[in-house]
Amino acid sequence: MRVSQTANALEHDYLRALYELAGGAAKNAVSYGDVRMELGRPAEEVEKACDFWADRGVIEWTTIGHVALTYMGVRRAERLASRGWSMAPF
């Protein structure tokens, strides 16, 4: 599957929330529910943002109900953080 869509504001917010909840570490599992509560958005919207990053190998499901950043995900999050979490494509 070819993935070409760029991230929207919610997807950037999702990555930022997961990065912060995981303490900026790869493979540090975080409850999917905690990410959703941090965002304060409907489950369907959060699930789409999660799927967006999972399809790109930035995050992964570690166990039932838990997600974690991959090593690539940490690099992406750090790059976005260095830009002030701006919406610029990367």
Secondary structure, 3 states (H helix, E strand, C coil): CCCCCCCCHHHHHHHHHHHHHCCCCCCCCEEHHHHHHHHCCCHHHHHHHHHHHHHCCCEEEEECCEEEECHHHHHHHHHHHHCCCCCCCC
